[in-house]
Amino acid sequence: MSRTMAAKLALARAVGALSRLRGGGATSAPGKVLLRVEPRAIATLASRLKRGSVVISATNGKTTTAAMAAGVLQGASVNLVHNQAGANMAGGIATTLLDAARAHGAIDGELGLFEVDELWLASLAAQLHPRVIVLGNLFRDQLDRYGELDTIAESWERVLAAGEARLVANADDPLIADLAREKDALFFGVEDDTLALAGMAHAADAKHCRRCGAPYVFDAIYLGHLGHYHCPSCGQQRPVPSVTASEVRLEGVRSARFLLRTPSGEAEVSLALPGLYNVYNALAAAALASALEIPIETIAAGLSGTRPAFGRAETVKVSIGATASQPAHARELQILLIKNPAGANEVLRTLALEPGEHDLLGVLNDQIADGRDVSWIWDADFELLAGRVRRFTCSGSRAADLATRLKYAGIDPARIEVREELSGALRDAAQASPQESAPLYALPTYTAMLALRELLVARGEASSAWA
Amino acid sequence: MPENFPTLRVCALYPDLMNIYADRGNLLVLERRCAWRGIDFELSSSGLGEELDGEAHELFYIGGGQDRDQRLCAEDLIENKRAGLKRAADRDAVVLGVCGGYQLLGHSYILGGEEIEGVGLLDVTTVREVGPRLIGNVAIEVSLGDGYGAPHTEVLAGFENHGGRTHLAGGQAALGRVLAGRGNDGHSRLEGARSHNTIGTYLHGPLLPKNVWFADWLIARALGPQAPPLAPLDDRLEQQTHLSARRAAGV
């Protein structure tokens, strides 16, 4: 390692330490400093990784997919450099590499595993030269920040045209399949007719064939616009996937099972994560591992052993102070991140599998990381909760917008409470249930999820996300 | 007296293509607010290749779409729906165009070297200029005061996200004056356009949930002067939502 590189790493580390001392978000600050003093740092440090890098991009499920892939790869004794805190733009990835960098041109890890923000994929792929690129899905997400889906699809197309990476792609997403079809991709998909939905969700995208513009005919819709489809006009078909999930069993808000098939065999997978969306995340991770020639037993064991990433179906205990009617007690709180219509719909669908009426805490923020535009809540099917709400406490900077959405979804306004300030809202929501065994479900947007976790950490009820 | 109300027949144009910013929220608000008042509500759609009957509905809605979808719809609009929409406007039906839908109600949208023809119900032209998209919270002041229950001056609050800059011809009235945000072109301080019951605006997607007074104004205009006045509803949550959208815009 050149002296100057060592000095630059040391400088960036010092700034990072300072930022951590001050309690700031240290997941990308040191990397940003490093990139300012050494713009080629990502390429330089990544080239030290003996087994190269793999990247995962998608609008939904990146963090969970990467966590599952990490579980599998660690089970195969691969030493990873992984941006597990979810900081997935240049600063976050530079920070991850900086943390792993050692003296004399060494790095602590063999393989880079990076989740990458969808709009950063082009620039980061050019620096990381990944061996494998996983494209999970393309749903509407934060249009105020990212523009139209077509814009993202076009930038991905350029990445694929430029790269030498092996492509792992979701066959069930027509937008992605259309990008990947000519690229000798390893496709994954769901093969289970019992899961097909009656109709397409309101927020579904990519319903038209990219080749000829005719509407796709869906033979089965599994989730948003994911499913089995063909173009009646030009004959375009869903690619046949070689990594599949069949015999899928969704077990409420806690777990799911399926039969995984890869080119090297089949195995039963039992996920500690709920919903079909997590089956798709698991398939993406399995296909990635399969592309890296990990044995199927190791894949199944790694997937089954993956615990929820923070804020993604994570469960914590919250204590509730004594009131006139109840002694002090603890109540289970399950955090289900919602950040765009497709993700929210899967969370709502999963919640609807749980019997009875629920206590919910929805936290809708409109900071930059959430998307300043809260329009998307009108594309999410909160109608799924009509008749299933005991009490819905709405919090966050746009609490009232969420409350109005719920009212128009058919939830009785008498069961809707608006309380913008989060700690008061959490206290009210947690206290609402007479049966302490019933969990409280929190549905926060991204910054709201961070704020909620911070609050729980301060109360000693959750451990720090960055530990 | 619900029996005195005619049915409100709403037609959504291209609901599967021109719906990028949750435009269905607007339709849901119209439907619910009619239902709560006992007014019959009938929603139909008109998609690619379908002729539009300008006599068959009291309110026509066209939302926003991606450029590619908007192009498809523009061609179809000229071919199959222009006459129907003109007829609708002539008989005082409400025509509401939001975001891309607003652009299509004008004469043309110039995008790169290409000119997309619109139906020309509003005397406006739109140009995609180099420069950033106009994105953010927005609030405008509108004066609709004409005996349909809306106060003389009110605020519409929402979110805008558009690459096109829309220019009004000399005689064309804007929908409102920009209090915060960018509006039609980022500098005229004007937002949207209105010719009698034909309205275009960049306040995209679910504009009506944030401004239920405007939803009611549209319902009243669509039902016409013979219909009885709309009964007030319990709008406490909707009021808070309106205030939260205004606060986001800084108004």
Interface residues (C-beta under 8 A of the other chain):
Chain A: R140 L143 D144 G147 E148 L149 D150 H202 A203 K207 H208 G213 P341 D366 R372 D373 V374 S375 W376 I377 W378 D379 S397 R398 A399 A400 D401 A403 T404 R405 K407 Y408 P413 I416 V418
Chain B: D16 N19 I20 Y21 A22 R24 G25 L28 V29 R32 Q66 D67 R68 D69 L72 R133 I135 G136 N137 F159 N161 H204 G205 P206 P209 K210 D234 L237 E238 Q240 T241 L243 S244 A245 A248
